[in-house]
Amino acid sequence: MNSYETVFILTPVLSDDQAKEAVQKFEGEMKSFGAKIKHSENWGLRKLAYPIQKKSTGFYFLVEFEADGTVVADYELMMKRDERVLRFLTVKMDTDHLAYSEKRRAKSGATA
C-alpha cells in the first residue's frame, strides 16, 4: 500500500456543518474503497489565488491516507462528480514527504 495526500477545496456556499458532513462522506467512501485514513485537517475558509467558478474563497481540507492505486482512481472520480468540490490534488508521498508531514504534525501538536 502506498501513502497519499489529498488537498481539496469545497465551495464557500456550504455552511461549516455541511462542509464537515461532505468531508465525512468522502472519508467514509475512502474507507469503503479499502483505504486507511492516517490524518485529516480542516484548514478552514481561505481566499483563493484566483476565482474558480466565480468564487473567491473556499473551504480547504487535507487528508492523508494509505491505499492502492486503484483506490485513488475511484476516489478522484468521486471527487470529480461532486459539485461541492471546486478543486482537488492527490499526491503520492515518498519517504521525505512522510518525514516532513510527521514533523509538521508533531510541531503543531495535531493528532490523527
Secondary structure by P-SEA (a helix, b strand, c coil): cbbbbbbbbccccccaaaaaaaaaaaaaaaaaacccccccccccbbbbccccccccbbbbbbbbbbbcaaaaaaaaaaaaacccccbbbbbbbcaaaaaaaaaaaaaacccc
